[in-house]
Amino acid sequence: MNRRLMLIALVGLTAATAVAAPPAKRPTARATARAAPGDWASVARVSPTGTIIVGNPAARVKIVEYLSFTCPHCAAFARESSATLKGEMIRSGSTSLEYRPLTSNPLDLAAAIVARCAGPARYVAVADAILARQDDWVGLGFNFVNRELRRFADEKPIDQIRITAQSIGLFEIAKGQGLSEATITRCFADPQIVNPVLKTGEAASRIIRSTPSFYVAGRDSGVHDWPALEPFIRAQGAK
């Protein structure tokens, strides 16, 4: 199967998962990771739409990152921005960061569910680890979908996504950040985890043409990497 046909198959499986997912339920609680005073980078919360926001709720500069876990440019952004964006700007309280991952194919969907399973306290650590080890699992993922996934055709679409995540090493990456296999497995059956991830990805795909993309104060920044974003947000008051 060539890459174009493989991507068509991946998108088809993701669409089936969206149809098969249980009806969305309104979350009854908003978990928050608490931080020591002055360390806003350790404060995270679940937004009303189910995304993760890291940093001071009253931050002057509010960034929304649209990312794809299979996107090498997103991995580069996470790597290049971490020390300044997370270590200084978010930590200081001047800046917050909301993650909105796309789920255009089953590999992105699998990674997004695994990251969301971490909850607010561990989301950044798990998301960064998934991006940092992109070379380890993305190639495996395409090969698995191409050669192995047909063996699980009788499984529900969401179970095919779970099997993919487990088979290509995403479970192991999350377990390295403190999650248990049982916890991750349960997340794939939890509509309060899966449905917001799907809805976020679907909404993002309607407005985003490339990843990463960044909205600042509700507007498209028009930039797509850290060297361009840093001066942009510094001009808005990030420090």
N, C-alpha and C positions, 0 to 999 in steps of 0.2 A: 504494500500500500504506500503510495507516495505521500509526501508531507501534506499536500492540499487535501487529499481524501481523508487522511488521518485526522486533520483538524475538523473536517466536516463531521466525521464520526464522533469526535470528542464533543462538539457542540450539540449534536443530536442527543447524546447521553445526558448532557447537562439539562437540556430542555425537558427530557423525560423525568429527570429528578425533580425539577420544579413542579411538574404536574402531580407527581406521586407524593410529594411532601405532605404531611398532615396539615390541617388548617392552622393558620397562625393563631397563637394565643397572646394576649397582652401580658407582658411580664408584670409580675406582682411586686417585684423588688428591684432596686437599683444598687447593685453591689459596688462598693468603692474601695480601692486600695488606699490605705492611709500612709502618710509620710511623716517623717520627723520635721519639725518646724524649719522652714527655709529650704526644703528639698522637694520642690514641686514636681520634679521628674519622677518621683515615687508615688505621686497621686494620680490615680486613674479611675474612671467611672464608665458605666454603661449609659449611653445616650438613650433617649426615648425610642429611637429607631433600632436600637440594639448594637450600634457601633461602639468602639472603644475610643475614649478621649483621654489623653494624657496631659496633665498639667493643671495650672491654676484656672478654675472656672471663670475667674474675673480677669484673665490675661488680656492685655491690650491687643496682642497679635494672635488671632485665632486662625490656624492653618488646617485645611482639610486636604489630606493626601489621598488621591486616587491611585491605587497601585495594583499591580499584578504580581503574584508570587512567582510566576514563571518568567517575569521580565528581567533581563540582565541589567537594564538601566535602573530598575527599582532596587536591585541588589547593590548596585554602585552607589545610588543615593543613600541608602541605609548606612553603608560603610563610610562614605565620605562625610556625611553630615553628623554622625553620631556624637563626636566629641563636642562640637560647638552647639548643635541644635538641642540635643538632649542634655549634654553635660553642662551647658551654660544657659542657653536661652530659656528652655523649659524649666530647668532647675531653679532659675532665678524668679520664676513666676511671671515673667514678661510675655511668655509665649505658651500656647497650648497646641496640641496636634491631635487631630482626629483621623483615624484610619478607615478608609472605605475601599476595601478590596474588590476588584472585579472578579467575576466567576464565569467567564466566557467559555471555559472548557472544564472538564472534570479534574484536571490537575490543579488548576487554580481554585476550584471549589473545594477539593480535598484539603489543600493547604489552608484555605480560609477557615474551614470548619475546625481544623486542628488548632490553629492559632486562637480562634474565638473560644475554644474549649478551655483555654488557659485562664479565662476570666480576666478581670481588670488587673489584678496583681501581677500576673505573669505574662500578659499579652505581649508586651514589648520584647521581653526576653525570648519568647517562643517565635514571634514573627521575625525578629532579627536572626535567630538561629536558622530558621527555614530559608531566609534569603541568603545568609552566609554560606549555606551548604547547597545552594541551588545546583551547582555542577554535579553533586552527588545523586540527586533524585529526579531532576527533570528528564534527563536522558533515559533513565530507568522507567520513568512514567510513560513516555511515548512508546518504548519497547513493550512495556506491560500491556498497554491498551491495544497495541497492534497485534501482539502474539498470544497473550494469555487471557485477556479479559473475556474472550468469547466462552471460556470454560465456565463462566459465572453468569451466563445469559439468563438463567432462570431466577436469579436473585432479583430482589427489588432494586430499582435504580440507585437509591441512597445506599443500599448495601454494597452495590458495585463500587460506589465512590469510597466507602469505608475499606473495602478489600484492596482497592488501589492504593489508598493512603498507607495501609499497613504493609503492603507488599513492596512499596518503593522506598520505605525508610522514614516516612513522615512521623509515624508513631514513635520511632526510636529517637528522632530529633526532639520531640516534645517530652519524652521520658527523660531525656538528658537535662531538661529544665524543671524536673520535679513532678510531672504529671504521671499518673499510673495508666497502664494499658486499659484497665477496667473503666476508668474515668473517661478516657478518650473514646472508647467504644460506646459508652452511654451517650456521649454528645451527639453521635451520628443518629441516634434514635430520639433525640430531644427536639421537638419543634420550636422551642424557645431559643435554641441555638441555631438550628438549620434554617428556619424560615427567615429570620432577619438577615442572615448571611446571603441567602438567595435574593431577597428583596433589595438589599444594598447593591449587590452586584448587577442586578437587572437595571436598577435606576441609574447606576454609574455608566453602564454601557450605552445608555441613550444620550448621554451628554459628553462623554469623554472619547477622544479620538486617539490618544496616545498616553502611555504610562511611562514614568509617573507624571501626573498633572496635579497642580496645587491651586486651591482656592484660598484666598486670604481675605478675611472680612467679607466673605460671601461672594467675592468676585474672582474670576479666572485670572491668575497672575500672568499667564502666557509664557511661563518658563517651565523647564522640564528637568533641571538638574540642580545640584547644590551650588556650584559656582555662580549660577544666575539667580537662584532663590535667595542666597544669603544676603547680598546687598539689597535685594527687594524688601525683605522683611526687616532688615536693619533700618531702612528708611521709614518703616511703619512703627518702629519703636522696640523691636526685639533686641535684647542685650544680654 
